[in-house]
């Protein structure tokens, strides 16, 4: 049974909602901890938790078959959280997807596979999932949804080339993509990223 932890404004009272997706080896509580830094006071928060801390077993750029089953199951988990939000009466344009690392990749992938006007997508170190970026996997129009991707220019897990490819495709689908690429090599969330997101999306 999928575990989806909740926090913030009760969903039946909320006008805004966020789906928060943790990184590999983390859990729902850890990503909910971001709410101390992000301006999410008005949001219902839903944080699904991956089985054994991983949304898919291999690199997000591994051959597609190797992650196929786990990735499909993880996207279904997000769809479950999404359905809870929409069924409660919160409109898609007031829903924000937020993820770190593996969760950031998953946030971008879910958004691109279900492109529409959203409240925003916040990807702290991530890119679209797949051995290659395949534009025929995606359809829809983001309608100027703001998408933030922040990362190191030499992150060990997420190459800058994939971030740039992701930006190109997402922009072509009608998103307004903001890249913040840093000179350090830290796999982390930086204060500059928090400040931009708080000032421009939340």
C-alpha positions in Angstrom: 0.0 0.0 0.0 1.4 3.4 -1.0 2.2 5.6 1.9 1.4 9.3 1.3 2.3 11.5 4.2 0.4 14.8 4.5 1.2 18.1 6.2 0.3 21.7 6.0 -3.2 22.9 5.3 -5.8 20.0 5.4 -6.6 19.1 1.8 -10.3 19.6 2.2 -9.6 23.2 3.3 -6.8 24.0 0.8 -6.8 26.1 -2.3 -3.2 25.2 -3.2 -1.3 21.9 -2.9 2.2 20.6 -3.4 3.4 17.1 -4.1 6.9 16.6 -2.7 9.1 13.7 -3.9 12.2 12.7 -1.9 15.6 11.5 -3.2 17.1 8.1 -3.2 17.7 6.7 0.3 15.5 9.4 1.9 11.8 9.4 2.9 8.6 11.4 3.0 9.6 13.1 6.3 12.9 14.3 4.9 11.3 16.1 1.9 8.5 17.5 4.1 11.3 19.1 6.1 11.8 21.5 3.1 8.6 23.2 4.2 10.7 25.0 6.9 12.5 26.8 4.1 9.9 27.1 1.3 6.9 29.4 1.4 4.4 26.6 1.6 2.2 27.9 4.5 -0.9 28.1 2.3 -0.4 24.6 0.7 -1.7 21.2 1.5 1.4 19.0 1.3 1.4 15.4 0.1 4.7 13.4 0.2 4.5 9.9 -1.2 7.2 7.5 0.1 9.1 5.1 -2.1 9.5 1.5 -1.1 12.9 1.0 0.5 13.7 4.6 -0.3 14.1 4.3 -4.1 11.7 5.3 -6.9 13.6 3.3 -9.5 16.7 1.1 -9.1 19.2 2.4 -11.5 20.4 5.8 -12.8 17.7 7.9 -14.4 19.7 7.7 -17.6 20.1 3.9 -17.5 18.7 1.8 -20.4 14.9 2.3 -20.3 14.1 -1.4 -19.7 16.1 -1.5 -16.5 13.9 1.1 -14.7 10.7 0.5 -16.7 8.6 -1.5 -14.1 9.6 0.5 -11.0 9.3 3.9 -12.9 5.8 3.0 -14.0 4.8 2.1 -10.5 6.3 5.3 -9.1 4.5 7.5 -11.7 1.2 5.7 -10.6 2.0 6.7 -7.0 2.3 10.4 -8.0 -1.0 10.0 -10.0 -2.7 8.8 -6.8 -1.6 11.9 -4.9 -2.6 14.0 -7.9 -6.0 12.5 -8.0 -6.5 13.1 -4.3 -5.7 16.8 -4.8 -7.9 17.3 -7.9 -10.8 15.3 -6.3 -10.6 17.7 -3.3 -11.3 20.6 -5.6 -7.8 22.1 -6.0 -7.3 23.1 -9.6 -4.2 21.9 -11.6 -2.9 25.5 -11.9 -2.6 25.6 -8.1 -0.6 22.4 -7.8 3.2 22.5 -7.5 5.5 19.5 -7.9 8.7 19.7 -5.8 11.5 17.1 -5.8 15.2 16.6 -5.0 17.5 14.4 -7.0 15.7 11.2 -7.9 12.5 13.0 -6.8 13.3 16.0 -9.0 13.7 13.7 -12.0 10.4 12.1 -11.2 8.7 15.5 -10.8 9.9 16.6 -14.2 8.9 13.3 -15.8 5.4 13.3 -14.4 4.9 16.9 -15.3 6.0 16.4 -18.9 3.9 13.3 -19.3 0.9 15.2 -18.1 1.7 18.7 -19.4 -0.9 21.4 -18.6 -0.9 24.7 -16.8 0.5 24.0 -13.3 1.3 26.1 -10.3 5.0 25.2 -10.9 7.6 22.5 -11.0 10.6 22.8 -8.7 13.4 20.3 -9.5 16.4 20.5 -7.2 19.0 18.6 -9.3 17.1 16.6 -11.9 16.3 16.0 -15.6 13.9 14.1 -17.7 14.2 10.3 -17.3 15.4 7.9 -19.9 18.5 6.7 -21.7 17.8 9.5 -24.2 15.2 12.3 -24.1 12.4 11.1 -26.3 10.1 13.9 -27.3 7.4 11.5 -28.6 6.8 10.3 -25.0 5.4 13.7 -24.1 2.4 15.7 -25.2 0.4 18.7 -23.9 1.1 22.3 -23.3 2.4 23.8 -20.0 0.7 27.2 -20.7 3.7 29.2 -19.4 4.1 27.1 -16.2 7.2 28.1 -14.4 9.7 25.2 -14.1 12.9 25.6 -12.0 15.9 23.3 -12.3 18.9 24.0 -10.1 22.1 21.9 -10.0 25.9 21.9 -10.0 27.4 22.2 -13.4 29.3 19.0 -12.6 26.9 17.0 -10.5 27.9 13.4 -10.1 24.4 12.0 -10.8 22.9 14.5 -13.2 25.0 15.7 -16.1 24.5 19.3 -17.3 23.9 18.0 -20.8 20.7 16.2 -19.7 19.5 19.3 -17.8 20.0 21.4 -21.0 18.2 18.8 -23.1 15.3 18.8 -20.6 15.1 22.6 -20.7 14.9 22.5 -24.5 12.0 20.0 -24.5 10.1 21.6 -21.6 10.4 25.0 -23.2 9.1 23.6 -26.5 6.1 22.3 -24.6 5.2 25.8 -23.4 7.0 26.0 -20.0 9.0 29.0 -18.8 12.2 27.2 -17.5 14.6 28.8 -15.1 18.0 27.1 -14.9 20.3 27.9 -11.9 23.6 26.2 -12.5 26.3 26.5 -9.9 30.1 26.2 -10.1 30.4 23.9 -7.1 30.1 20.1 -7.3 27.7 19.7 -4.3 24.7 17.4 -4.6 22.5 19.6 -2.4 19.9 22.4 -2.3 21.4 25.9 -2.0 20.0 29.0 -0.4 20.1 30.8 -3.7 17.7 28.1 -5.1 15.4 28.4 -2.2 15.3 32.2 -2.5 14.5 32.2 -6.3 11.7 29.6 -5.9 10.2 31.5 -2.9 10.2 34.7 -4.9 9.1 33.4 -8.3 6.9 30.3 -7.9 5.6 30.0 -4.4 
